[in-house]
């Protein structure tokens, strides 16, 4: 109890949404004042209301608000904050921001800027880990400069390969290359994402490991030379190299393997001169080989499952470490109890290739009960903006073993109600009832399969009738009724007024309607920004040919031709914003 004291008067959290709210809760428990910053788009967000005080940054996009260092430091000065917690994403792994915070006389609640800089360059990190005796995935330790160089490497180490942004993380800037024919497009795309997300277009190449498990290890390090690990997290269930489900312990890790990869993680953290909470990410092959992949120099989205099995508050540990306190426990004191699972509830449509689904949440009710935790930053009426990532909430459960935790998660998913936007609730129910997940397998190839998409759609329809009215023609009213002495809940679908239906259909026709048989118009399936256009007027294309690439909610999405023909009426250009349903081009030709 002696350590739980007010180490700072105020802490500014340079982030938004559920992670900002989660950090504020720990600060309140520590008796520390919390300072929020917010963009114009987040003015009415729950995290802003929860903080002890909040300061406007101005602007709508992240580039105009959460990524502007001067605005963040000005807010810290105005509020009298003594320290800055960056959360995750945005500037959390930006060494320059960490250095600027410290130069302003503030405490940085995170690792030293030198460690961030080292691990922020994946090539330098691979070099450092190799020198420290930490096993790395075979590949280059220097950036590659051309698609031709990628092809040459393919001849040396074989296909498939993985091109990765050297400053990357979070699944961004990663492209699989199956053959020499794919090298140029994958190289260009990885470079573009690296520049877009990390202001660094350099990339490197690794051997692509077939069906590995993504196993990461949570570490804590203080300023007194103490480094410990808190066990592993299995983050194998992913789409587009971005995590969807995380659990601990991993069903594939034995106590002996846990000790081995835990020691690898501790060695890696020491080699980086690390301090604070961090994560060593690695790949575990079916043969039992474990390779260092990268280090995330921040708190992770999935830190929650580690908290559930250890009983530790990792954000509190971060704050106390930043204040100069030694770790509260030693390695031999770490006890892992039970099993925890986290499902990321994103505003995405798994039946349409996980396309982002921005919009207003019309109904929102979180599950509860024993062993259920929800970390969210939304409420009924909240807007899921296409300007930021698509996360609605994180649903976490804890129980005595994996099977009881799985069943608890299914119960919690069935209780969770989200209206107004598509979400991954049905997807997670479909996944957790599939034999591959029940048996603790990697579920390789299943996540983005048509089989799981159909199962997810079935669960979505069972969970809420409003999902069937995604065209906006129906709204839902919930009431209570009594039938034969039994009280039941009734959901009534109220038709949209006819004049609104007609107006909406006119807008859809004006936009070219949806792609399909008999439609020549290609439309954008989402709101976003055009990153690049792959065709020109008069080009001849086949079905499946990429027309353009649209970035929405931090993801690149390919818009493809639905039929063969000749491109005409091309109406978009790189850098241009597009809306859902906006006409992109017309494909002319015989049916």
C-alpha positions in Angstrom: 0.0 0.0 0.0 2.9 2.3 0.6 3.7 2.5 -3.1 0.2 3.6 -4.1 0.7 7.2 -3.6 0.3 10.4 -5.6 3.6 10.5 -7.6 2.4 13.2 -9.9 -0.1 16.0 -9.5 -1.4 15.8 -13.1 -0.8 13.6 -16.1 -1.8 14.5 -19.7 -2.8 11.6 -21.9 -1.8 12.3 -25.5 -4.4 9.9 -26.9 -8.2 9.3 -27.3 -10.9 6.8 -27.0 -10.8 3.6 -24.8 -7.1 3.7 -24.0 -7.4 7.3 -22.8 -10.3 6.4 -20.6 -8.5 3.3 -19.3 -5.5 5.3 -18.3 -7.7 8.0 -16.6 -9.2 5.3 -14.4 -5.8 4.3 -13.1 -4.8 7.9 -12.5 -7.9 8.4 -10.5 -7.1 5.4 -8.3 -3.6 6.8 -7.8 -5.0 10.2 -6.8 -3.5 11.9 -9.9 -5.3 14.5 -11.9 -6.1 13.6 -15.5 -5.8 15.9 -18.5 -7.5 15.0 -21.8 -6.8 16.5 -25.2 -9.3 16.2 -28.0 -9.9 17.0 -31.7 -13.1 18.7 -33.0 -14.4 15.2 -33.9 -14.0 14.0 -30.3 -15.6 17.0 -28.6 -18.5 14.9 -27.2 -16.6 11.6 -26.6 -16.9 9.9 -23.2 -13.1 10.1 -22.5 -13.3 13.9 -22.7 -16.1 14.0 -20.2 -14.4 11.6 -17.8 -11.1 13.5 -17.5 -10.6 16.0 -14.7 -10.0 18.6 -17.3 -9.8 18.6 -21.1 -8.1 20.9 -23.7 -9.1 21.3 -27.3 -6.5 20.7 -30.0 -8.6 21.8 -32.9 -8.8 20.1 -36.3 -10.6 16.9 -37.3 -7.9 14.6 -38.5 -5.1 13.1 -36.4 -2.6 15.1 -38.5 -4.4 18.3 -37.4 -4.7 17.3 -33.7 -3.3 14.2 -32.0 -0.1 14.2 -34.0 0.8 17.9 -33.6 3.5 17.9 -30.9 3.4 21.7 -30.3 -0.3 21.5 -29.6 0.2 18.7 -27.1 3.0 20.4 -25.3 0.9 23.7 -25.2 -2.0 21.8 -23.6 0.4 20.3 -21.1 1.8 23.7 -20.2 -1.7 25.2 -19.9 -2.9 22.4 -17.6 0.1 22.3 -15.4 0.6 18.6 -16.1 3.9 17.1 -14.8 3.9 14.0 -17.0 2.6 12.7 -20.4 1.3 9.2 -21.1 1.1 8.5 -24.8 -1.2 5.4 -24.7 -0.8 3.4 -27.9 -0.9 4.5 -31.5 -0.4 8.1 -32.6 2.9 9.3 -31.0 3.3 6.5 -28.5 6.4 5.1 -30.3 7.8 8.4 -31.6 11.3 9.0 -30.1 11.2 12.7 -31.1 8.0 13.2 -29.2 9.4 11.5 -26.1 12.5 13.7 -26.3 10.3 16.8 -26.8 8.3 16.0 -23.7 11.4 15.6 -21.6 13.0 18.8 -23.1 9.8 20.6 -21.9 10.6 19.6 -18.4 7.9 16.9 -18.3 8.2 13.2 -17.3 7.6 10.7 -20.2 5.6 7.7 -19.0 7.3 5.3 -21.3 10.7 4.0 -22.3 13.8 6.1 -23.0 13.7 7.8 -26.4 16.9 5.9 -27.4 15.1 2.6 -26.9 12.1 3.8 -28.9 14.4 4.9 -31.7 16.3 1.6 -31.7 13.2 -0.6 -31.7 11.4 1.8 -34.0 13.8 0.9 -36.8 13.0 -2.8 -37.4 16.3 -3.2 -39.3 18.4 -1.7 -36.5 16.4 -3.7 -34.0 17.2 -6.9 -35.8 20.8 -6.1 -35.9 20.8 -5.3 -32.1 19.0 -8.5 -31.3 21.2 -10.6 -33.5 24.3 -9.1 -31.7 22.7 -10.0 -28.3 22.1 -13.6 -29.3 18.3 -13.2 -29.6 17.1 -15.4 -32.5 15.6 -13.4 -35.4 13.6 -14.4 -38.5 15.9 -15.1 -41.5 16.0 -12.1 -43.9 17.8 -8.8 -44.3 19.0 -6.6 -41.5 19.4 -3.6 -43.9 16.6 -1.9 -45.9 16.0 -2.9 -49.5 15.9 -0.2 -52.1 14.1 -1.7 -55.1 11.6 -4.3 -56.3 14.5 -5.9 -58.3 16.4 -6.4 -55.0 13.3 -8.1 -53.6 13.2 -10.5 -56.6 16.9 -11.2 -56.1 16.3 -12.0 -52.4 13.5 -14.3 -53.4 15.9 -16.3 -55.5 18.2 -16.6 -52.5 15.8 -17.4 -49.6 12.8 -18.6 -51.6 9.1 -17.6 -51.6 6.9 -16.6 -49.9 8.6 -13.6 -48.4 7.3 -10.7 -46.3 8.1 -7.1 -47.1 7.8 -4.9 -44.0 8.1 -1.2 -43.3 11.3 -0.6 -41.4 9.5 1.9 -39.0 6.4 -0.2 -39.0 4.2 -1.8 -36.4 0.5 -2.7 -35.7 0.3 -4.7 -39.0 0.9 -1.6 -41.2 3.3 -1.8 -44.1 3.4 -5.6 -44.4 3.0 -7.3 -47.7 3.3 -11.0 -48.6 5.1 -11.8 -51.8 4.3 -15.2 -53.3 6.3 -14.8 -56.5 8.5 -12.5 -58.5 5.5 -11.1 -60.3 4.1 -9.7 -57.1 7.3 -8.0 -55.9 6.8 -4.6 -57.6 3.2 -4.0 -56.3 4.0 -5.3 -52.8 7.2 -3.2 -52.6 5.3 -0.1 -53.7 2.4 -0.7 -51.3 4.7 -1.4 -48.3 6.7 1.7 -49.0 3.5 3.8 -49.3 2.1 2.6 -46.0 5.4 3.1 -44.3 5.5 6.7 -45.5 1.8 7.3 -44.7 1.8 5.8 -41.2 5.4 6.3 -40.0 6.9 9.0 -42.3 9.5 6.5 -43.4 9.2 4.6 -46.7 12.2 2.2 -46.1 11.4 -1.5 -46.1 13.2 -4.8 -45.4 12.5 -8.4 -46.2 12.0 -11.5 -44.0 11.3 -15.1 -44.8 7.5 -15.6 -44.6 6.9 -18.4 -42.0 4.0 -20.7 -42.9 1.3 -21.0 -40.2 3.3 -19.8 -37.2 1.8 -18.7 -33.9 2.2 -15.0 -33.1 3.4 -15.2 -29.5 4.4 -12.0 -27.6 5.8 -11.6 -24.2 5.0 -8.8 -21.8 8.0 -7.3 -20.0 8.4 -4.7 -17.2 11.7 -2.9 -16.6 12.6 -0.2 -14.1 15.4 2.3 -13.8 17.2 0.2 -11.2 18.2 -2.7 -13.6 15.3 -4.9 -12.8 13.6 -6.7 -15.8 10.9 -9.3 -15.6 8.4 -11.0 -17.9 4.7 -11.6 -17.2 4.2 -14.6 -19.5 3.1 -14.8 -23.1 0.0 -13.8 -25.1 -1.2 -15.7 -28.2 -2.2 -13.2 -30.8 -2.4 -15.6 -33.8 -6.0 -14.8 -34.8 -5.5 -11.8 -37.2 -6.8 -10.3 -40.4 -4.5 -8.3 -42.6 -1.7 -8.8 -40.0 -3.8 -7.0 -37.4 -4.9 -8.8 -34.2 -8.5 -9.7 -33.5 -8.3 -12.1 -30.6 -5.7 -12.4 -27.9 -5.4 -14.9 -25.1 -3.1 -15.9 -22.3 -1.6 -18.4 -21.7 -1.1 -19.7 -25.2 -2.6 -23.2 -25.8 0.7 -24.1 -27.5 3.2 -23.0 -24.9 4.4 -25.4 -22.2 5.9 -24.2 -18.9 9.4 -25.1 -20.3 8.8 -23.1 -23.5 7.4 -20.2 -21.4 10.6 -20.0 -19.4 12.7 -20.1 -22.7 10.8 -17.4 -24.6 10.4 -15.3 -21.4 14.2 -15.3 -21.0 14.5 -14.3 -24.7 12.2 -11.4 -24.0 14.2 -10.3 -20.9 17.4 -10.5 -22.8 15.9 -8.4 -25.7 14.7 -5.7 -23.3 18.1 -5.5 -21.6 19.8 -5.2 -25.0 17.5 -2.3 -25.8 18.2 -0.5 -22.5 14.5 -0.6 -21.9 12.4 0.9 -19.1 8.6 0.8 -18.6 6.1 -1.7 -19.9 6.9 -3.2 -23.3 6.2 -6.2 -25.5 8.6 -8.5 -27.3 6.7 -9.9 -30.3 7.8 -13.2 -31.9 6.8 -16.1 -34.1 6.6 -19.7 -32.9 6.9 -22.3 -35.7 5.1 -25.7 -35.6 8.5 -27.2 -35.0 8.9 -25.2 -31.8 11.4 -22.6 -33.0 10.8 -19.1 -31.6 12.0 -15.9 -33.5 12.1 -12.3 -32.4 10.0 -10.2 -34.7 9.9 -6.7 -33.1 9.5 -4.8 -29.9 6.5 -2.6 -29.2 7.8 0.2 -27.0 4.4 1.0 -25.4 1.4 -0.4 -23.6 -0.4 -2.9 -25.9 -4.1 -3.0 -26.9 -4.1 -6.5 -25.5 -2.4 -5.7 -22.2 -5.7 -6.5 -20.5 -5.4 -10.2 -20.7 -2.1 -10.1 -18.9 -3.6 -8.0 -16.2 -6.4 -10.5 -15.7 -4.1 -13.5 -15.2 -1.5 -11.6 -13.1 -3.7 -9.3 -11.1 -1.4 -6.4 -12.0 -2.4 -3.0 -13.3 0.2 -2.4 -16.0 -0.6 1.3 -16.4 0.0 1.8 -12.7 3.3 0.0 -13.1 4.2 2.4 -15.9 3.4 5.4 -13.9 5.4 4.3 -10.8 8.4 3.2 -13.0 8.3 6.7 -14.6 8.3 8.2 -11.1 11.6 6.3 -10.3 10.0 3.5 -8.2 11.5 0.0 -8.4 9.3 -2.9 -9.7 6.8 -4.1 -7.2 7.6 -7.7 -7.7 10.4 -10.1 -8.8 10.3 -12.8 -11.4 9.7 -15.5 -8.8 6.7 -13.5 -7.5 4.9 -13.6 -10.9 2.0 -16.1 -10.8 -0.3 -16.7 -13.8 -3.8 -17.7 -12.6 -6.5 -19.0 -15.0 -7.1 -18.0 -18.6 -8.1 -14.7 -20.2 -9.3 -13.9 -23.7 -9.8 -10.5 -25.4 -12.0 -9.9 -28.5 -11.6 -6.7 -30.3 -15.0 -5.3 -31.2 -14.4 -3.2 -34.3 -16.8 -1.4 -36.5 -16.1 -3.6 -39.5 -18.2 -5.9 -41.7 -16.7 -9.4 -41.9 -19.1 -10.3 -44.7 -17.6 -7.7 -46.9 -13.9 -8.4 -46.3 -13.8 -6.5 -43.0 -14.6 -3.2 -44.6 -14.8 -0.4 -42.1 -18.3 0.5 -41.0 -18.2 4.1 -39.7 -21.4 5.7 -38.4 -23.4 6.6 -35.3 -24.0 4.0 -32.6 -27.8 4.1 -32.1 -28.0 1.5 -29.3 -25.2 0.3 -26.9 -25.4 -2.1 -24.0 -22.3 -3.7 -22.5 -22.2 -7.2 -21.0 -21.4 -7.8 -17.3 -21.3 -10.5 -14.7 -18.4 -12.6 -13.2 -15.1 -12.4 -15.0 -16.3 -9.9 -17.7 -14.5 -6.7 -18.5 -15.2 -4.1 -21.2 -12.7 -1.4 -22.1 -14.5 1.1 -24.4 -14.7 4.7 -25.3 -18.2 4.9 -26.7 -21.8 5.2 -25.6 -25.2 5.3 -27.3 -25.0 8.2 -29.7 -21.3 8.1 -30.2 -19.9 8.5 -33.7 -17.4 5.9 -35.1 -15.5 8.3 -37.3 -13.8 7.2 -40.5 -11.0 9.6 -39.4 -9.6 7.1 -36.8 -9.3 3.4 -36.1 -12.5 1.3 -36.1 -12.4 0.1 -32.6 -15.6 0.2 -30.6 -14.5 -1.7 -27.5 -12.4 -4.5 -26.2 -14.3 -7.4 -24.5 -12.2 -9.3 -22.0 -13.1 -12.4 -20.0 -11.2 -14.4 -17.3 -11.9 -17.8 -15.9 -10.2 -20.9 -14.4 -9.3 -22.5 -17.7 -9.4 -22.0 -21.5 -12.7 -23.8 -22.1 -14.6 -22.0 -19.3 -13.2 -18.7 -20.5 -14.3 -19.5 -24.1 -17.8 -20.2 -22.9 -17.8 -17.1 -20.8 -16.8 -15.0 -23.8 -19.6 -16.5 -25.8 -22.1 -15.5 -23.1 -20.7 -12.0 -23.0 -20.7 -11.6 -26.8 -24.4 -12.6 -26.8 -25.2 -10.0 -24.2 -23.3 -7.2 -26.0 -25.7 -5.0 -28.0 -24.4 -2.5 -30.6 -26.8 -0.8 -33.0 -26.3 1.5 -36.0 -23.0 0.1 -37.3 -21.8 -3.2 -38.4 -19.5 -4.9 -35.8 -17.4 -8.0 -35.2 -19.8 -9.4 -32.5 -21.1 -12.1 -34.9 -17.6 -12.8 -36.2 -16.3 -13.6 -32.8 -19.2 -15.8 -32.0 -18.6 -17.7 -35.2 -14.9 -18.1 -34.5 -15.2 -19.1 -30.9 -17.7 -21.9 -31.8 -15.5 -23.2 -34.6 -13.7 -26.5 -33.9 -10.3 -24.9 -34.8 -10.6 -22.4 -32.0 -12.1 -24.9 -29.6 -9.1 -27.2 -30.2 -6.6 -24.4 -29.8 -5.3 -24.4 -33.3 -4.0 -21.5 -35.4 -7.2 -21.3 -37.5 -4.9 -20.6 -40.5 -6.9 -19.5 -43.5 -10.2 -19.5 -41.6 -10.4 -15.9 -40.4 -11.0 -14.3 -43.9 -12.8 -17.3 -45.4 -16.2 -17.3 -46.9 -17.2 -20.0 -44.4 -16.6 -17.9 -41.4 -18.1 -14.8 -43.0 -21.4 -16.7 -43.6 -21.3 -18.1 -40.0 -20.7 -14.5 -38.7 -23.6 -13.2 -40.7 -25.9 -15.9 -39.2 -24.9 -14.9 -35.7 -25.3 -11.2 -36.5 -28.9 -11.8 -37.7 -29.7 -13.9 -34.6 -28.3 -11.2 -32.3 -30.1 -8.2 -33.8 -32.7 -7.5 -36.4 -31.4 -4.1 -37.0 -28.4 -5.6 -38.9 -30.8 -6.8 -41.5 -31.9 -3.2 -42.1 -28.5 -1.9 -43.0 -29.9 0.1 -45.9 -31.4 2.5 -43.3 -35.0 1.8 -44.2 -35.9 0.5 -40.8 -35.3 1.7 -37.2 -35.7 -0.3 -34.1 -37.7 0.3 -30.9 -37.4 -2.1 -28.0 -40.2 -2.5 -25.4 -41.5 -5.1 -22.9 -44.7 -7.0 -23.2 -46.5 -9.8 -21.4 -47.7 -12.9 -23.3 -49.7 -15.6 -21.4 -48.3 -14.4 -18.1 -44.7 -14.5 -19.4 -42.7 -11.3 -19.8 -40.8 -11.0 -23.0 -38.7 -8.4 -24.8 -40.0 -7.3 -28.2 -38.1 -5.5 -30.9 -40.3 -3.6 -33.3 -39.0 -2.5 -36.7 -40.4 0.9 -37.6 -40.4 1.6 -41.4 -38.6 4.7 -42.6 -41.1 7.4 -43.9 -41.8 6.9 -47.6 -40.4 10.4 -48.5 -37.1 9.5 -46.9 -36.9 6.2 -48.7 -37.5 7.9 -52.1 -34.9 10.6 -51.3 -32.3 8.0 -50.3 -32.9 5.9 -53.4 -32.5 8.9 -55.6 -29.2 9.6 -54.0 -28.1 6.0 -54.5 -29.1 6.1 -58.2 -27.2 9.4 -58.6 -24.1 7.8 -57.1 -24.3 4.9 -59.6 -25.9 2.3 -57.2 -24.1 -0.8 -56.0 -21.8 -2.9 -58.2 -23.5 -6.0 -59.5 -24.9 -7.8 -62.5 -26.2 -5.2 -64.9 -24.4 -2.3 -63.3 -21.5 -0.7 -65.2 -20.5 1.7 -62.4 -17.8 1.0 -59.9 -18.5 2.7 -56.6 -16.5 3.2 -53.4 -17.6 0.6 -50.7 -16.5 3.0 -48.0 -15.7 6.5 -46.9 -12.0 7.3 -47.1 -9.1 8.7 -49.1 -7.8 7.5 -52.4 -4.2 6.6 -52.0 -3.5 5.6 -55.6 -5.4 5.0 -58.9 -4.3 1.9 -60.9 -6.1 2.6 -64.2 -6.6 5.3 -66.8 -9.4 6.2 -69.2 -9.5 3.7 -72.0 -7.7 0.9 -70.1 -9.0 -2.6 -70.7 -9.6 -4.5 -67.5 -10.7 -8.0 -66.4 -12.9 -8.8 -63.4 -10.9 -8.5 -60.2 -8.5 -5.9 -61.7 -7.5 -3.2 -59.0 -9.1 0.1 -59.9 -7.8 2.2 -57.0 -6.8 1.8 -53.4 -8.8 3.6 -50.7 -7.6 4.1 -47.2 -10.3 4.0 -44.5 -9.9 3.8 -40.7 -6.2 3.1 -41.0 -6.6 0.3 -43.5 -5.8 0.0 -47.2 -8.7 -1.4 -49.3 -8.6 -2.4 -52.9 -11.5 -1.4 -55.1 -11.7 -3.9 -57.9 -13.5 -4.2 -61.2 -16.6 -6.4 -60.9 -16.6 -7.2 -64.7 -14.5 -7.0 -67.8 -14.6 -4.0 -70.0 -13.1 -0.6 -70.8 -12.6 2.1 -68.2 -14.5 5.4 -68.8 -15.7 8.3 -66.7 -12.8 7.9 -64.2 -13.6 10.5 -61.5 -11.1 10.0 -58.7 -7.4 10.9 -58.2 -4.8 10.2 -55.6 -5.3 12.2 -52.4 -9.0 12.8 -53.1 -11.6 12.0 -50.4 -14.5 9.6 -51.4 -17.8 8.8 -49.7 -19.5 5.4 -49.4 -21.3 4.8 -52.7 -19.5 7.5 -54.7 -19.0 6.6 -58.3 -15.3 5.9 -59.2 -15.6 4.9 -62.8 -17.7 3.2 -65.4 -16.7 -0.1 -67.1 -18.1 -0.2 -70.6 -18.4 -3.3 -72.7 -20.7 -6.2 -73.6 -22.2 -8.1 -70.7 
